[in-house]
Amino acid sequence: MWHSRSGEWLGQSVLAPSAGAYIGYLRKHGYSSRTIQAYLHGVGHFARWLTKSPLPLHRVDEGLVRRFLAEHLPNCECPLPCVRRPIDVHAALRHLLRVLRAEGRITEPSPAIPEAIQSELICYDAYLDEVCGLSQLTRVSRRMWVRKFLVARFGKRPVDVGKLTPGDIVKLINRLAEGCKSGTAHVIGTAIRSYLRCRALRGDRTESLIAAVPTVAQWPLATLPKYLSSDEVSRFLKAFNQRTASGQRGYAMARCLVDLGLRTSEVARIRLDDLDWRAGTLRISGAKSRRADLLPLPVTTARAIVRYVRVYRPRTAVRALFVRHRAPYDVPVSAAVVRCAIRLAFERCGLAERHIGPHVLRHTAATRMLQSGASLKDIADILRHRSLDTTTIYTKVDLPRLAALAVPWPGSVL
């Protein structure tokens, strides 16, 4: 399977007992023989370095891998078939760490943040989930800002909210929000405020601290929602090469965004079981509202999905609708993969220069429904807005109806 010299280095190292499991792991996840051989060369190189150092197995972790990549590779004089490209070696060793941990031969990675703050974030996340009922993505965002806040204030010391002053709150939030847009600053303030409410439920006196959190002025209806015209939508959809597997997958994902106004995270979470072909519906689960919603499945969207599933989707036991087309195959796509496919399509059709992201397709879906005569209630149901007020922003782009309501400017001649 691998070069005799690489095999000799691996066989004489502390990694030898895991060599078979490593190959089996790569085969199980669909890697080609050529890729497996290249990864084994990288692992063999690492094994030789471990033996020469010498370093025991329990020292193997992400930090040691970074040291190998940063210190050894740039000055490497090891004989061939050593792999020296950091990106290739890093990929091989990332899989190695997973195998070693699955076998229990090395410990799990230690948290990068102090244990006291890690414990605090666990309690805060439970509050966001069980008390506030927030989605996972929202909880991740809030934990990130609270983590930065606590690290900046307490570092490695125990978290003591009683030592916080209103001045600390203002100073730390201003530091975190430095250089951020108003929307991000608003998110930071909301996260810190919710954390202080969490501590209040645990018996802390945080009234003055909550009052000290700066309020960021926001006018939700002050701007027009960005959307694509009919010609731009056509250009965008034609940017996908539907004769390739990745192109057809991207086209099917794009139709979900354009026709139904889904979020990228919702597209990534669609499962085969969510599609009811007889009823012509699509079930969206785990959205921001944390409930299951049934949406009508448009014919154009259904045809794109059917063609992808029948012709291009890899054979896998995974029930996710959209899966990876490169090893490891048995893994659903992430929201990042969906966003990447959309952004690349924007670049191919010349729309990237407008600085628009995937969310513009959600605005486009709402605008197209409104221009077709749908009511705000219908649009709110499709987009699954909690409040109808959220949907009213789209009335600002309904120019024909606005023109009918417009009053002539004083002194103008019509």
C-alpha positions in Angstrom: 0.0 0.0 0.0 2.8 2.4 0.7 6.5 3.0 -0.1 8.7 0.6 1.8 10.7 3.4 3.4 7.5 5.1 4.6 6.3 1.8 5.9 9.6 1.2 7.7 9.4 4.6 9.4 5.8 4.0 10.5 6.4 0.4 11.6 9.3 1.4 13.8 7.5 4.3 15.5 5.0 4.6 18.4 2.3 5.0 15.7 2.8 1.4 14.3 -0.2 -0.2 16.2 -2.6 2.3 14.6 -1.4 2.0 11.0 -4.0 -0.6 10.1 -6.8 1.4 11.7 -5.6 4.5 9.9 -5.8 2.8 6.5 -9.2 1.4 7.4 -10.5 4.8 8.4 -9.5 6.3 5.1 -11.0 3.5 3.0 -14.2 3.7 5.0 -14.6 7.4 4.1 -14.1 6.8 0.4 -10.5 8.1 -0.1 -8.8 6.8 -3.3 -5.8 4.5 -3.1 -3.6 7.4 -4.5 -4.8 9.7 -1.7 -4.3 7.0 1.0 -0.7 6.5 -0.3 0.0 10.2 -0.2 -1.4 10.5 3.4 0.7 7.5 4.5 3.8 9.2 3.2 2.9 12.2 5.3 2.3 10.1 8.4 5.5 8.2 7.8 7.4 11.4 7.7 5.8 12.5 11.0 6.6 9.1 12.4 10.3 9.4 11.5 10.4 12.8 13.2 8.8 11.4 16.3 11.4 8.6 16.5 14.4 10.8 15.8 13.3 13.4 18.4 12.4 11.1 20.3 8.9 11.9 21.5 6.5 9.6 23.3 2.9 8.9 22.0 1.2 10.9 24.7 2.8 14.1 23.4 1.1 13.8 20.1 -1.6 16.4 19.8 -2.5 19.5 17.7 0.3 21.5 19.3 2.9 18.9 18.3 1.5 18.8 14.8 1.8 22.6 14.5 5.4 22.4 15.7 6.2 19.7 13.1 4.7 21.8 10.3 6.3 25.1 11.5 9.8 24.0 12.6 10.6 20.8 10.8 9.1 21.0 7.4 10.8 24.4 6.3 14.2 22.9 7.2 13.5 19.3 6.3 16.4 17.2 4.9 14.7 13.8 5.2 15.0 11.5 2.2 12.2 10.8 -0.2 9.3 9.9 -0.2 8.8 12.5 2.5 5.8 14.8 1.8 6.9 18.4 2.5 3.8 20.5 1.5 2.3 21.7 4.8 -1.3 21.5 3.4 -0.9 17.8 2.5 0.9 16.8 5.7 -1.6 18.7 7.8 -4.6 16.9 6.2 -2.9 13.5 6.8 -2.1 14.3 10.4 -5.6 15.7 11.2 -7.0 12.3 10.3 -4.3 10.5 12.3 -5.3 12.4 15.5 -8.9 11.3 15.0 -7.9 7.7 14.7 -5.6 7.8 17.7 -8.4 9.3 19.8 -10.9 6.9 18.6 -8.6 4.1 19.7 -8.1 5.8 23.1 -4.3 6.1 22.5 -4.2 9.8 23.1 -6.3 12.2 25.1 -8.9 14.6 23.8 -7.7 18.1 23.1 -7.7 20.4 26.1 -9.9 23.4 25.8 -8.2 26.5 24.5 -9.9 28.7 27.0 -9.6 28.5 30.9 -11.6 25.8 32.6 -13.5 28.3 34.7 -14.8 30.2 31.6 -15.5 26.9 29.9 -17.8 25.9 32.8 -19.4 29.3 32.7 -20.2 29.0 29.0 -21.8 25.6 29.5 -24.2 27.0 32.1 -24.9 30.0 29.8 -25.6 27.7 26.8 -28.1 25.7 28.9 -29.8 29.0 29.8 -30.0 30.0 26.1 -31.4 26.6 25.1 -33.8 25.7 27.9 -34.9 29.2 29.0 -34.6 31.3 25.9 -35.3 28.6 23.4 -32.7 30.0 20.9 -31.4 28.1 17.9 -28.0 26.5 17.8 -26.5 29.1 15.5 -27.7 32.0 17.7 -26.3 30.3 20.8 -22.9 29.8 19.1 -22.8 33.5 18.3 -23.7 34.6 21.8 -21.3 32.2 23.4 -18.5 33.5 21.3 -19.0 37.1 22.4 -19.5 36.2 26.0 -16.3 34.1 25.9 -14.4 37.1 24.5 -15.9 39.3 27.2 -15.0 36.9 30.1 -11.5 36.2 28.8 -10.8 40.0 28.4 -12.0 40.6 32.0 -11.0 37.6 34.0 -8.4 35.7 31.9 -7.4 32.6 33.8 -8.9 33.8 37.1 -12.2 32.5 38.4 -15.3 34.3 37.1 -16.6 36.6 39.7 -19.5 38.8 38.4 -19.6 40.6 41.8 -16.3 42.3 40.8 -17.8 43.8 37.6 -18.7 47.4 37.6 -20.8 49.4 35.1 -17.6 51.0 34.0 -16.1 47.6 33.2 -19.2 46.7 31.1 -19.0 49.9 29.0 -15.2 49.6 28.6 -15.2 46.0 27.6 -18.1 46.2 25.2 -16.6 49.2 23.5 -13.3 47.3 23.1 -15.1 44.3 21.6 -17.2 46.5 19.2 -14.2 48.6 18.0 -14.2 48.6 14.2 -17.5 46.6 14.0 -20.6 47.7 12.2 -23.7 48.8 14.1 -25.4 45.5 13.6 -22.5 43.6 15.1 -22.3 46.0 18.0 -25.9 45.4 18.6 -25.3 41.6 18.7 -22.5 42.1 21.2 -24.6 44.1 23.5 -27.5 41.6 23.3 -25.2 38.7 24.1 -23.7 40.4 27.2 -27.1 41.6 28.4 -28.5 38.0 28.1 -25.5 36.6 30.0 -26.0 39.1 32.8 -29.7 38.0 33.0 -28.5 34.4 33.2 -26.4 35.3 36.2 -29.3 37.2 37.7 -31.3 33.9 37.7 -28.5 32.3 39.6 -28.8 34.9 42.4 -26.3 37.6 41.3 -27.3 41.3 41.5 -26.8 42.5 38.0 -29.5 45.2 37.6 -26.9 48.0 37.4 -24.7 46.0 35.1 -27.5 45.3 32.6 -28.5 49.0 32.6 -24.9 49.9 31.8 -24.8 47.8 28.5 -24.7 50.4 25.7 -27.7 50.5 23.4 -27.0 50.7 19.7 -29.4 52.7 17.6 -31.0 50.6 14.9 -33.8 51.4 12.4 -34.9 48.1 10.9 -36.9 49.7 8.1 -34.4 52.4 7.2 -32.8 50.6 4.3 -34.1 48.8 1.2 -33.6 45.0 1.1 -31.2 43.9 -1.6 -32.7 41.6 -4.2 -32.0 40.3 -7.7 -33.9 41.3 -10.8 -35.5 38.6 -13.0 -32.6 38.9 -15.5 -30.0 38.6 -12.6 -31.8 35.5 -11.2 -31.7 33.9 -14.7 -28.0 34.7 -15.0 -27.3 33.3 -11.6 -29.1 30.0 -12.2 -27.3 29.6 -15.5 -24.0 29.9 -13.7 -24.3 26.3 -12.5 -22.9 23.6 -14.8 -25.7 21.0 -14.5 -23.7 18.4 -16.4 -21.5 17.9 -13.4 -22.3 16.4 -10.0 -21.2 19.5 -8.0 -22.9 21.8 -10.5 -26.2 19.9 -10.3 -26.0 19.9 -6.5 -25.3 23.6 -6.5 -28.2 24.3 -8.8 -30.6 22.2 -6.6 -29.4 24.1 -3.5 -29.8 27.4 -5.4 -33.4 26.6 -6.3 -34.2 26.0 -2.7 -32.9 29.4 -1.9 -34.5 31.2 -4.8 -37.9 29.5 -4.8 -38.5 29.0 -1.1 -36.3 31.6 0.5 -34.6 29.1 2.7 -31.5 30.0 4.8 -28.2 28.3 3.9 -28.2 26.4 7.2 -31.7 25.1 6.5 -30.7 23.9 3.0 -27.8 22.0 4.5 -30.1 20.3 7.0 -32.6 19.0 4.5 -33.0 15.2 4.8 -34.5 12.8 2.2 -37.2 12.0 4.8 -38.3 15.7 4.7 -39.5 15.4 1.2 -43.1 14.2 0.7 -43.5 13.7 -3.1 -47.2 12.7 -2.9 -48.2 15.7 -1.0 -45.7 18.0 -2.7 -44.3 19.4 0.5 -40.9 20.0 2.2 -40.5 19.8 5.9 -38.1 22.3 7.4 -36.9 21.3 10.9 -34.6 22.9 13.3 -35.0 26.4 11.9 -34.7 29.6 14.0 -38.3 29.1 15.2 -37.3 25.7 16.5 -40.4 24.1 15.1 -41.1 21.9 12.0 -42.7 23.8 9.1 -44.3 22.3 6.0 -43.7 24.3 2.8 -45.1 23.7 -0.6 -42.5 22.3 -3.0 -42.4 24.2 -6.3 -42.2 22.1 -9.5 -38.9 23.8 -10.5 -37.3 23.0 -7.1 -38.6 19.4 -7.2 -37.2 18.7 -10.6 -33.8 20.0 -9.7 -33.8 17.8 -6.5 -35.0 14.7 -8.4 -32.3 15.0 -11.1 -29.6 15.4 -8.4 -30.8 12.4 -6.4 -31.3 10.1 -9.4 -28.2 10.9 -11.4 -25.5 12.7 -9.4 -25.9 12.1 -5.6 -23.2 9.6 -4.4 -24.4 6.3 -3.0 -24.3 6.6 0.8 -26.3 5.5 3.8 -26.4 9.1 5.0 -30.0 10.4 4.8 -29.0 14.1 4.2 -30.2 15.3 0.9 -27.0 17.2 -0.1 -23.8 15.3 0.7 -20.1 15.8 -0.1 -18.8 14.8 -3.6 -15.2 14.4 -2.4 -13.9 12.1 0.3 -15.2 11.7 3.0 -18.4 11.0 1.0 -20.6 9.9 3.9 -20.8 13.4 5.3 -23.6 15.9 4.7 -22.7 19.3 3.4 -22.4 22.2 5.8 -23.9 25.6 5.6 -20.4 26.8 4.6 -20.4 24.5 1.5 -23.8 26.0 0.5 -22.5 29.5 0.9 -19.4 28.7 -1.0 -21.4 27.3 -4.0 -23.6 30.4 -4.1 -20.7 32.8 -3.9 -18.8 31.1 -6.6 -21.9 31.2 -8.8 -22.2 35.0 -8.1 -18.6 35.3 -9.3 -19.1 33.3 -12.5 -22.1 35.4 -13.5 -20.6 38.7 -12.6 -22.7 39.6 -9.6 -20.0 39.3 -7.0 -19.0 42.9 -7.6 -22.2 44.0 -6.0 -21.0 42.6 -2.6 -24.0 40.5 -2.1 -24.2 37.2 -0.1 -26.5 34.2 -0.2 -29.1 35.9 2.0 -30.0 38.2 -1.0 -31.7 35.1 -2.5 -34.1 35.1 0.5 -34.9 38.7 -0.1 -35.3 37.9 -3.8 -37.8 35.1 -3.1 -39.9 37.4 -0.9 -39.8 40.2 -3.5 -40.8 37.9 -6.3 -43.8 36.6 -4.3 -44.9 40.1 -3.5 -44.6 41.2 -7.1 -46.7 38.1 -8.1 -49.5 39.3 -5.9 -48.9 37.3 -2.7 -50.0 38.9 0.5 -47.7 39.8 3.4 -49.2 37.0 5.4 -48.4 34.5 2.7 -44.8 35.7 2.5 -44.5 35.6 6.3 -45.7 32.0 6.3 -43.3 30.9 3.6 -40.3 32.7 5.2 -41.5 31.6 8.7 -41.2 35.0 10.2 -42.3 35.1 13.9 -43.8 38.6 13.4 -45.6 40.1 10.4 -43.6 43.3 11.2 -40.5 41.6 9.9 -42.2 41.1 6.5 -43.3 44.6 6.1 -39.9 45.8 4.9 -40.7 44.2 1.5 -43.5 46.7 0.9 -40.7 49.2 0.2 -39.7 47.4 -3.0 -43.3 47.0 -4.3 -43.0 50.1 -6.5 -46.3 49.6 -8.5 -48.4 49.6 -5.4 -46.4 52.4 -3.8 -46.9 54.5 -6.9 -50.6 54.2 -6.6 -50.4 55.6 -3.1 -48.0 58.4 -3.9 -49.3 61.9 -3.5 -48.0 64.5 -6.1 -45.2 66.7 -4.9 -46.6 70.3 -4.1 -46.1 72.6 -7.1 -45.3 69.7 -9.6 -47.1 69.5 -12.9 -48.5 66.0 -13.7 
